[in-house]
Structure formats: C-alpha cells, structure tokens
Amino acid sequence: MTENDKSLLIQMIHAGRFNAHIYDLLCEYNAAKTKEMIKEMGTKWCCHPANATKRLDTPLPILADRVTSKILRKK
C-alpha cells in the first residue's frame, strides 16, 4: 500500500464512504504493518520464542516449615 493509497483511504473515510472493501483494505494494511513491526522488534517482541518461560529441570523443594510472623501467631 503506497502513501497515495493511504491518503485516499483517509479521505474516503472522512467523506463518509466507509464500506466493506475499505474495511478489508484496512485489515490487510494493519496485518502487514504488524508483521513489519514484529520483524523490526526482533527479540524485544513479547511473544518471541526467546522470551518463552524457562522451566527448571528439577523443581525446587517445597518448604515444609512455614515461618509465621510473631504478630500473626495465636496466643
């Protein structure tokens, strides 16, 4: 989509000529722009595979003794 196409779309929307074809064009434009932005961001993108949750090989031991605060203990 060229700058001229974007300008024409904006003018048609302001003129009240919004229809299904313009909606489809806007969806395509937004999808293309999103892909471009994701490519530019690289690993900074939150859903990048490098940012996936890392799991431990063995889980941490569960604390058996919970230490309560002296203020919250029952007398």
N, C-alpha and C positions, 0 to 999 in steps of 0.2 A: 504494500500500500504506500503510495507516494504522498508527499506533503500536500499536493494538489487534491488528491482523493480525500485526505483527512479534512482539508478545508471545505470541500464540497459537502461532506457528511455533516460537518458542524453547521454549515449554512442551511442545509435542508432540515436539520433538527430544529434550529431556531425559527425556521419558517413554518414549522408545524407539519412537516411532511414525513413524519416518522412512520415507517411501516415494517413489515416482516423482513423485507430484503435488507433494509438498513440495519435492523437488529442482527441479522445473520452476519453482515459485514463487520459490525462492531464486535461480535463474539469471536470471529476469526482474527480480527486485529488484536483483541485483548489476549487471545491464546498465543499468538506469535510474539507479542510484546513480553508476555510472561516467560516463554521459553528463552527469549533473548536475555532477560534479566537474570534468570536462573543460571544461564551459561556464564554471564559476567561475574556473578557472585561466587561461583565455584564452591569451595568447601564452607563458605560462610552461610550458605543456604541451610536453614534449619532441618530440612528433610534429606540432606545429602547423606549417602551411606557412611561417610566418615564420621558423622555425628550420631550414629546409632548407639543405643545403650550397650555398654560393655558389661558382660557378666563375668563373675569370678568363677574359676574352675571348681573351687570348693567353697561352699557357703561359710560365712562367718559363724562362730559358735554362738548359741543363744545364751544370753545372760540368765543364769538360774536365780541368782540373788538380786532382787531389785532393792536398791537402797532408797528408802523413803526419807523425805526431809523430816527433821525433828519437829518442825512446826505442824506438819500434817499428821504426825503419829497420834494415835488414840492413847489417852492416859489410862 
